[in-house]
Amino acid sequence: MTAETARRIVLDYVHAVGRQAPVEELAAFLAPDFRFREWPNALSPQEATRDREQTLNGFAQAHLVVGDQEYTVQRVLADGSEVAVELAWQAVARMDLPYWNVGDTMKARILSVFTVRDGLIVGQDSFDSYET
């Protein structure tokens, strides 16, 4: 797989996540052995690792937590099957959260590093820095 192919797959996935696409559409990007690793941040103070099913379940519930979500790609670096994406993110809180109340605009800078294999995403490490 070329770096450009991996880059395209990851960006298509990021845009689908950003528009809160149906879970079935998101599932098509993820390998059966997909692993998502979230490093500690303001919303999730403990490091967490989720498998494909747990990740998709999280997407199915995301609309309850945030709405009007926007991702803006700041830069992308691709090297073979590895793709790093820096994003500016914002969304409106739909529930009270530790640093935000319902209706508040939440903002973050996100760096996610993806691994692509055989046309599917097999891994994502996410480093989220929220403005609190």
C-alpha positions in Angstrom: 0.0 0.0 0.0 1.3 3.4 -0.8 1.4 6.3 1.6 -1.1 8.2 -0.6 -3.6 5.3 -0.4 -3.3 5.1 3.4 -3.6 8.9 3.6 -6.8 8.9 1.5 -8.4 6.1 3.6 -7.6 7.9 6.9 -8.9 11.3 5.6 -12.1 9.7 4.3 -12.6 8.1 7.7 -11.9 11.4 9.6 -14.4 13.2 7.5 -17.0 10.5 8.1 -16.4 10.7 11.9 -16.6 14.5 11.8 -20.0 14.4 10.2 -21.2 11.7 12.6 -21.8 9.3 9.7 -23.9 6.2 10.4 -22.1 3.5 12.4 -22.3 1.1 9.4 -20.4 3.6 7.2 -17.7 4.0 9.9 -17.4 0.2 10.4 -16.5 -0.2 6.7 -13.2 1.6 7.4 -12.1 -0.5 10.4 -10.4 -3.9 10.4 -11.9 -6.7 12.6 -8.8 -6.4 14.9 -8.9 -2.6 15.1 -7.7 -1.0 18.3 -8.2 2.6 19.4 -5.9 3.9 22.1 -6.9 7.2 23.8 -4.3 8.9 25.8 -5.3 10.8 29.0 -7.2 14.1 28.4 -9.8 16.4 30.0 -12.7 14.1 29.0 -11.0 10.8 29.6 -8.4 11.2 32.4 -7.3 7.5 32.2 -5.7 6.0 29.2 -8.1 3.7 27.5 -7.9 1.1 24.8 -11.0 0.0 22.8 -11.6 -2.7 20.3 -13.6 -2.2 17.1 -17.0 -3.0 18.7 -16.4 -0.7 21.6 -15.3 2.1 19.3 -18.4 1.7 17.1 -20.6 1.7 20.1 -19.0 4.9 21.2 -19.8 6.4 17.8 -23.4 5.3 18.1 -23.7 7.2 21.4 -21.7 10.3 20.4 -24.7 12.3 19.3 -26.0 12.2 22.9 -22.8 13.9 24.1 -21.9 16.4 21.4 -23.6 18.0 18.4 -22.6 20.4 15.6 -19.2 18.7 15.5 -16.6 20.2 13.2 -13.2 18.8 12.3 -10.7 20.9 10.4 -7.6 19.1 9.2 -4.5 21.1 10.0 -1.8 18.8 8.6 -1.3 15.2 7.5 1.9 13.2 7.4 2.0 9.8 5.8 4.8 7.3 5.7 3.9 4.0 4.2 1.0 2.5 6.2 1.3 5.1 9.0 -0.7 8.4 8.9 -0.6 11.2 11.4 -3.4 13.8 11.3 -3.6 17.0 13.3 -7.1 18.3 13.7 -8.8 21.4 15.2 -12.1 20.1 16.6 -15.1 21.8 18.1 -18.6 20.7 19.1 -21.5 21.8 21.2 -22.0 19.9 24.5 -25.4 18.2 24.7 -24.9 17.2 28.3 -23.1 18.6 31.3 -19.5 17.4 31.3 -16.6 18.1 33.7 -15.5 21.4 32.1 -18.6 22.3 30.0 -22.3 22.7 30.4 -25.1 21.9 27.9 -24.8 24.4 25.0 -21.1 25.3 25.6 -18.8 25.1 22.6 -16.0 22.6 23.3 -12.7 22.9 21.4 -9.6 20.7 21.1 -6.5 20.1 19.1 -6.1 16.5 18.2 -3.2 14.4 17.0 -4.2 10.9 15.8 -1.8 8.4 14.4 -3.3 5.7 12.3 -2.1 2.4 11.0 -3.6 1.1 7.7 -3.3 -2.5 6.5 -5.0 -4.1 3.4 -7.2 -1.0 2.9 -8.5 -0.9 6.5 -7.6 1.0 9.6 -6.1 -1.4 12.2 -5.0 1.1 14.8 -5.5 4.6 16.1 -3.6 6.4 18.9 -5.3 9.7 19.8 -3.8 12.5 21.7 -6.5 15.1 22.5 -5.8 18.5 24.0 -9.0 20.2 25.1 -9.4 23.9 25.9 -10.8 23.9 29.4 
